[in-house]
Amino acid sequence: MKCRHCDASLTHSFLDLGSAPPSNAYLRHEQLSGPESWLPLRMLVCDQCWLVQTEDFAGRELLFDADYAYFSSCSSSWLAHAKQFVSDAVRKLNLTAQHCVVEIAANDGYLLQFVQQAGIRCLGVEPTASTAASAREKGIPVREVFFGRETARQLAEEGWAADLMVANNVLAHVPDINDFAAGFATLLKPTGAVSFEFPHLLNMVQLNQFDTAYHEHFSYLSLHAVQRILQQQGLQIFNVEHLATHGGSLRVWAQHVQSGVHAVSEAVDATLTTEKEAGMLTSDFYSAAQRRAENAKNGLLKALIALREQGLRVAAYGAAAKGNTLLNFAGVRPDLITCVADLSPGKQGKYLPGSRIPIVTPAQMLAAKPDVVLILPWNLETEITRDLALIREWGGRFAIAIPEWKIW
């Protein structure tokens, strides 16, 4: 395999999680009697540009189809995050009704609804029909296409050149990352700004967040890699913010190299230095990830088996992609976890891919009074323990498996 950015040959392994179905390929009841497509789930690291990437076995059309089940608005904390971002961006960039905001991977309109409320012209680009329809129900205009240089050129010709472009948790989801970055350089106005948010690879490695690896994540990003990708398209990073979202993310701000509107913050060099000092520009940094992932998998299995032998019932919360990676890597089935609750109507009544654990509503899970609730989207631990505080009434406990098993 060649690096999707610099085309160098890839020889260094980062993680091998066996095989799994696509993490968002949830099953309907009638599909349980049929086969599933299991694909190798292996990650490699490029020793030239240090982009970590999933070995390609599936195209974007398979992974992001019309029935895509991830709806951003299901998380109250993520909605609050988006609302605060819009408020801050409007203030910092002096955005008014005369400006234009374009969000790439707009999902169900979770963010653009706040742009719209501020009276600013906006457009969402979202290839999945299910979430695009939800955004349109909010009155947000959406183009149902994959984004890249050609899409950007068409939108620019139609008058959608942007003063602000937003791309939250999508930079990792594109197979042709160079064409994707070129789209921003094409659609962004000469004085405009781009905001990218993505989980920081540094945290994924150091905090054993291996379950954020799945087929829909084509790339795993450091600031070094992102800076190189954007520079190749004539975009300059001028600021970096460190966020707590998704287990530790970066918000990277960029502008056209020739723009000069925004001075380059010291935070850029500081973050690059942190990465270098951590060893992210050496293959040794990535070599221990496999062992730590296997230790977490074994810890989860041992704990679940022990709970079953005690006659305790375990349910899970959050039919998230990261949870599917973990459960399929560990080989967990409904004998160890009876059900998983999720707020998304698009997932309820279906089954997790691979493990085939039934997905229920939170009310249904609570009615069963499980002894332990395993929180699969561990990044939402605070939100979920607050929303499910009722389980304490019958002595129920919470648990997480990443970075290692913990029950309380």
BELVEN-V570805 format. One line per field, one symbol per residue. phi: phi as a letter, one per 20 degrees, with the letter a starting at -180 (. if undefined). Layout:
phi: ???
//
This chain:
phi: .effddmffdceedbcdmcafgfdefdegfefedecedcgccccceeddmeebfffcbefffecdfdgdedfffdfffffffffgfgffgffelfcfedcdcdemflengdffffffemdfbbddbeefffffffffenefcdebfeagffffffffendgdecdcbelcgfedfdffffffffffeffgdecdddcbgeggfgffdleffeebgfefccddfgffgfffgfdmddfdbcdedeflmocddddcbfgefmfdfffffffffffgffffnfdcffgefefffffffffffffffffffffemeeddccneegfffgffffemfcffdcfacebffffdfndcffnflffdcfgfffffelffcdeefegfdgffffffdggfffdnfcdbcdcfbfbcb
//
